Every structure is written in C-alpha cells, then in structure tokens.
Amino acid sequence: MGLRAGAHLLPDDAAHWVVLDHLASMVAIVEADGRCLFANTAFEEVLGLSRRAVVGEAIFDWFTDPALLREVFTAVARNEYATSRLQAELKRHPHVYADGLHVQVIVTRYGRGDLVLVELVEVEQQTRQDREERALDQVQANKELIRNLAHEIKNPLGGIRGAAQLLEMELDDKSMTEYTQVIIHEADRLQSLVDRLLAPHRRPHLVGDVNIHEVCERVRSLILAEFPKGLKLWRDYDTSIPEFRGDREQLIQALLNIAHNAAQALAERIAQGDAVITFKTRVARRVTINRQLHRLALVLHIEDNGPGIPESIRDRIFYPLVSGRDGGSGLGLTLAQTFVQQHQGTIECESEPGRTVFKITIPLP
C-alpha cells in the first residue's frame, strides 16, 4: 500500500482502508503534517493520478488555494474541533482534465491518533443528488395527483357522454344532433387523455433482456418514417454496452416521446433541411443514482439543434400537462420520466438555443 516508515497504523490495520474504495465520494487518510497515507479509488480517478503517486505527497499541493484548508486541517489535527467543512478547488492532472474541480471538503479527526480523514464531494454531484431527490419526490406527487384527478374526471365523463347519447335519441330536430356529437366527441377525447394519464400505473412491468441500441434503432425508424425529409438522425453508439434487464416497450416509448418532441420543435430547421437529432450511448463508471453507487451505468443522450426549451417552462418540463407547444398534451416527458425511473434511472435536461440534450442514466449489471 506504500505506507512510509513511521506511519501510525500497521499494514494489517491499513488493510481495512480498502473498504473506502467502495465509496462514491473521494476519501483520503492523512497524517497531521498533511502527508497522505491512503487515497481511495474515487480519489485516484478524479485526480487523474495513481494511488502510488498520491501516497506520501502533501494534500495541500492538490488544491489551487490551500491556505484556508491548511488552517482548518491544522485545527482539526490539533483536536480544536472534531470536523469542519469548506469549499475549495481541486487541481487535476493537466493531461487528463482541462480544468480544476470545485469540491466541498470535509475534514474529520480519524481514530485515536492524530490522523485526519479528508472527504471531498463534487459541488456539482451534490447539486445533482439534490436535483434527483426533488425529481423523485415530484414523480411521487405527480402519481398521486394524476391518479386522483383521473378518477375524479372519469365518472362525470361517463355521465356526460351517456346523457348526450340519450338526448340525441330524443331530439326531434336532427340538425341539433351536431351539438350532441360535439359533446360525445369531446367526452371521448377527455376519456382518452385520462386513459393515457393512468396507463403507466395500470400496465404491468414486462421485464426481459434489453439491447439499448435495438431500442434506439426502433425509435429512429419511427421518427424517420414520420419526418422523411429535412431531418437527419445521427448515431453515436458505444457497441460494448451490455444488455440489461428492463421493459423494452417502456424504454421505446420513453425515447420516442423525447425524440418526437425534438422533431416537432425542429419544424423550422426541417423546412430548411438542416435539422439534426443525435442518439449517443456511453458507459459511465462509479455512478451514484438516488444515493446508490453503481459500478456501471448506461448514459444515453438525445440531442437536437432546435430552438431550445422556453426558459419560462424549463424547470417544469417533466410536470404533467406542461407543454411548450400549442396543442401539446404535456404528457410525453412526464411518461418518459416515469418509465426511466421505473428502471431505477434518472432523466435530466440541458437546453439553450441551438442545443437541447436529454440525458438518460440507467444502472447496468
């Protein structure tokens, strides 16, 4: 493990530190003078350096401006307080990463000696976890809202439709049936909307082996059949991605809802002949989803070069009945989010004029 002479723990004790390799956050065990005794795998990956290169080095050299960290670290090492937090910028290997990383540093006294445990959490990772938790709470609230609202609408709808049919049969003036037909047609339209709202909660989860590229190709063929001219649908696949257990039809529907929205938003560019939607798949390692660490995850990007999502609804696009398009039902992205979360995954969106990206992350075995 590269422990140097005079280390406070024996190698047998140090072997227990390997457990820290299973953490998603970066952890280092450090002596009171700032020399690193151990850094976990997450630390290696983020720094872009091997453990061998990190052990024995001063942790203060890893930070852009270490003055505050040095002061806090010294106070914790002297047992002036048990733990402290601060924000800092972590340097990373220039040949691996182009810039530094903003992190929250948690400095804690470790054990009975004068060792210190230093934990780093990416500020962006913390923000992402908070966003995932809010999205999960939002989905649960949406489910309850949709279920209750749909049931409240269904019963009156049946009564309205039945009354319109009875009225139509009693009318002497057949020209008036035009109005009863309007009532019946609108009742049927609302019934269809209610059925779509309830569909994800009624339909059983049909689990089987899923090849994500077969899903992408199915969606690609459906989109190009509807938009045969003026739209290019590019592929950027990582063919090494393994199959995983999931509901193929749900994933097709989720991806189709996103891609179809993108194609409709690209109407002007399709008319000009330069509309592009890109499907990109990648494997991510050591991914935390809903506070659970996964060794591997599928990352699927659906990117378009359209006008972007209006800023006024950007934070609410996964809410039911919110749509940026005239005549849109506002259900497509809500259903997509529901289907992805039923696969223990997450869906995120970044949008600006000329570039909108939906990112789906799903754990792999």
HUDAPE-V549958 format. One record per residue. N is the residue number from 1. OMEGA is omega in degrees with one decimal (none if undefined). Layout:
BEGIN
n=N omega=OMEGA
n=N omega=OMEGA
END
This chain:
BEGIN
n=1 omega=176.4
n=2 omega=177.9
n=3 omega=-178.6
n=4 omega=-179.2
n=5 omega=178.6
n=6 omega=178.0
n=7 omega=-171.9
n=8 omega=-180.0
n=9 omega=175.8
n=10 omega=179.5
n=11 omega=179.5
n=12 omega=177.5
n=13 omega=-178.2
n=14 omega=179.2
n=15 omega=179.7
n=16 omega=-178.9
n=17 omega=-178.8
n=18 omega=176.2
n=19 omega=-178.6
n=20 omega=177.5
n=21 omega=-178.7
n=22 omega=-180.0
n=23 omega=176.9
n=24 omega=179.6
n=25 omega=-178.6
n=26 omega=-177.6
n=27 omega=174.4
n=28 omega=174.1
n=29 omega=-165.5
n=30 omega=175.0
n=31 omega=-175.3
n=32 omega=178.9
n=33 omega=177.1
n=34 omega=179.8
n=35 omega=-177.0
n=36 omega=173.8
n=37 omega=-177.0
n=38 omega=172.2
n=39 omega=-176.3
n=40 omega=-174.5
n=41 omega=179.9
n=42 omega=178.2
n=43 omega=178.6
n=44 omega=-175.2
n=45 omega=-176.6
n=46 omega=178.0
n=47 omega=-174.0
n=48 omega=179.9
n=49 omega=177.3
n=50 omega=178.2
n=51 omega=179.9
n=52 omega=-179.2
n=53 omega=-176.0
n=54 omega=-176.1
n=55 omega=-179.7
n=56 omega=179.8
n=57 omega=177.9
n=58 omega=-176.9
n=59 omega=-178.0
n=60 omega=179.4
n=61 omega=-177.5
n=62 omega=-172.1
n=63 omega=-178.1
n=64 omega=179.8
n=65 omega=-170.1
n=66 omega=-172.3
n=67 omega=-178.7
n=68 omega=178.7
n=69 omega=180.0
n=70 omega=180.0
n=71 omega=-179.9
n=72 omega=-178.4
n=73 omega=-179.2
n=74 omega=-179.9
n=75 omega=179.5
n=76 omega=179.6
n=77 omega=177.9
n=78 omega=178.8
n=79 omega=175.0
n=80 omega=166.0
n=81 omega=-172.9
n=82 omega=-177.8
n=83 omega=177.9
n=84 omega=-178.6
n=85 omega=174.2
n=86 omega=176.5
n=87 omega=-177.4
n=88 omega=176.1
n=89 omega=-178.1
n=90 omega=173.2
n=91 omega=175.8
n=92 omega=-175.7
n=93 omega=-173.7
n=94 omega=179.0
n=95 omega=-178.2
n=96 omega=-177.4
n=97 omega=-176.1
n=98 omega=-175.9
n=99 omega=179.1
n=100 omega=-176.8
n=101 omega=177.9
n=102 omega=-174.7
n=103 omega=167.6
n=104 omega=-177.4
n=105 omega=177.8
n=106 omega=-177.1
n=107 omega=-174.0
n=108 omega=175.0
n=109 omega=-171.8
n=110 omega=174.5
n=111 omega=-175.5
n=112 omega=-179.3
n=113 omega=179.2
n=114 omega=174.8
n=115 omega=-178.6
n=116 omega=175.6
n=117 omega=-179.9
n=118 omega=179.0
n=119 omega=178.8
n=120 omega=175.7
n=121 omega=178.1
n=122 omega=177.5
n=123 omega=179.0
n=124 omega=178.5
n=125 omega=178.4
n=126 omega=178.0
n=127 omega=-179.9
n=128 omega=178.6
n=129 omega=177.5
n=130 omega=179.7
n=131 omega=178.6
n=132 omega=179.4
n=133 omega=178.2
n=134 omega=179.7
n=135 omega=179.6
n=136 omega=177.0
n=137 omega=-179.8
n=138 omega=-179.7
n=139 omega=179.0
n=140 omega=178.3
n=141 omega=178.3
n=142 omega=-179.6
n=143 omega=-179.1
n=144 omega=179.4
n=145 omega=-177.5
n=146 omega=-177.6
n=147 omega=-178.9
n=148 omega=-178.8
n=149 omega=-178.0
n=150 omega=180.0
n=151 omega=177.3
n=152 omega=-178.5
n=153 omega=-171.9
n=154 omega=-175.2
n=155 omega=176.5
n=156 omega=-179.9
n=157 omega=179.0
n=158 omega=178.5
n=159 omega=179.7
n=160 omega=-178.7
n=161 omega=180.0
n=162 omega=179.2
n=163 omega=178.7
n=164 omega=178.3
n=165 omega=178.7
n=166 omega=178.5
n=167 omega=180.0
n=168 omega=-180.0
n=169 omega=-177.2
n=170 omega=-175.8
n=171 omega=175.0
n=172 omega=179.7
n=173 omega=-175.7
n=174 omega=177.8
n=175 omega=179.6
n=176 omega=-179.6
n=177 omega=175.9
n=178 omega=-177.1
n=179 omega=176.7
n=180 omega=177.5
n=181 omega=175.7
n=182 omega=179.7
n=183 omega=-179.0
n=184 omega=-178.8
n=185 omega=-178.7
n=186 omega=176.1
n=187 omega=178.5
n=188 omega=179.9
n=189 omega=178.3
n=190 omega=176.9
n=191 omega=177.4
n=192 omega=178.5
n=193 omega=178.6
n=194 omega=179.4
n=195 omega=178.0
n=196 omega=177.3
n=197 omega=-176.2
n=198 omega=-172.6
n=199 omega=-176.9
n=200 omega=-178.2
n=201 omega=179.5
n=202 omega=-170.8
n=203 omega=178.4
n=204 omega=179.5
n=205 omega=-175.9
n=206 omega=-172.6
n=207 omega=175.6
n=208 omega=176.7
n=209 omega=-176.4
n=210 omega=169.6
n=211 omega=-172.8
n=212 omega=-179.1
n=213 omega=171.7
n=214 omega=176.2
n=215 omega=-179.7
n=216 omega=-178.4
n=217 omega=177.0
n=218 omega=179.4
n=219 omega=179.9
n=220 omega=-179.1
n=221 omega=179.2
n=222 omega=-179.6
n=223 omega=-178.3
n=224 omega=175.7
n=225 omega=180.0
n=226 omega=-179.6
n=227 omega=-172.4
n=228 omega=-175.8
n=229 omega=173.6
n=230 omega=-177.7
n=231 omega=173.1
n=232 omega=176.7
n=233 omega=-173.5
n=234 omega=176.1
n=235 omega=172.4
n=236 omega=-169.8
n=237 omega=166.6
n=238 omega=-172.1
n=239 omega=178.7
n=240 omega=-177.1
n=241 omega=-177.8
n=242 omega=172.2
n=243 omega=178.4
n=244 omega=-179.1
n=245 omega=-179.4
n=246 omega=178.9
n=247 omega=-174.9
n=248 omega=-176.9
n=249 omega=177.3
n=250 omega=-178.8
n=251 omega=175.0
n=252 omega=-178.9
n=253 omega=179.6
n=254 omega=-178.4
n=255 omega=179.0
n=256 omega=179.1
n=257 omega=-179.3
n=258 omega=-177.5
n=259 omega=-179.9
n=260 omega=174.8
n=261 omega=-179.9
n=262 omega=-179.1
n=263 omega=178.8
n=264 omega=177.8
n=265 omega=-177.9
n=266 omega=-173.3
n=267 omega=-178.8
n=268 omega=179.8
n=269 omega=176.2
n=270 omega=177.7
n=271 omega=178.7
n=272 omega=178.0
n=273 omega=-178.5
n=274 omega=178.3
n=275 omega=-178.3
n=276 omega=167.5
n=277 omega=-178.2
n=278 omega=170.0
n=279 omega=179.7
n=280 omega=178.2
n=281 omega=177.9
n=282 omega=172.1
n=283 omega=173.9
n=284 omega=-178.7
n=285 omega=178.5
n=286 omega=-177.5
n=287 omega=176.2
n=288 omega=178.2
n=289 omega=-178.3
n=290 omega=176.3
n=291 omega=175.8
n=292 omega=-177.8
n=293 omega=177.6
n=294 omega=-178.3
n=295 omega=179.4
n=296 omega=175.2
n=297 omega=171.6
n=298 omega=173.3
n=299 omega=-178.8
n=300 omega=176.9
n=301 omega=169.8
n=302 omega=-172.5
n=303 omega=174.9
n=304 omega=-179.7
n=305 omega=-179.9
n=306 omega=-174.3
n=307 omega=-178.5
n=308 omega=180.0
n=309 omega=179.4
n=310 omega=-176.3
n=311 omega=-176.6
n=312 omega=-179.2
n=313 omega=-172.9
n=314 omega=-179.0
n=315 omega=-174.5
n=316 omega=-170.8
n=317 omega=179.3
n=318 omega=176.4
n=319 omega=177.2
n=320 omega=175.3
n=321 omega=173.6
n=322 omega=-177.3
n=323 omega=176.4
n=324 omega=-176.1
n=325 omega=176.6
n=326 omega=179.2
n=327 omega=179.4
n=328 omega=-178.6
n=329 omega=-177.7
n=330 omega=-179.3
n=331 omega=-173.0
n=332 omega=-177.4
n=333 omega=175.7
n=334 omega=178.8
n=335 omega=178.5
n=336 omega=179.1
n=337 omega=178.9
n=338 omega=-178.2
n=339 omega=179.2
n=340 omega=-179.5
n=341 omega=174.3
n=342 omega=173.0
n=343 omega=-178.4
n=344 omega=-177.8
n=345 omega=177.9
n=346 omega=175.3
n=347 omega=-178.1
n=348 omega=-179.1
n=349 omega=169.8
n=350 omega=-175.6
n=351 omega=172.4
n=352 omega=179.9
n=353 omega=179.4
n=354 omega=-178.9
n=355 omega=172.9
n=356 omega=-178.1
n=357 omega=167.8
n=358 omega=-177.2
n=359 omega=178.1
n=360 omega=178.5
n=361 omega=-178.4
n=362 omega=179.3
n=363 omega=175.2
n=364 omega=179.2
n=365 omega=none
END
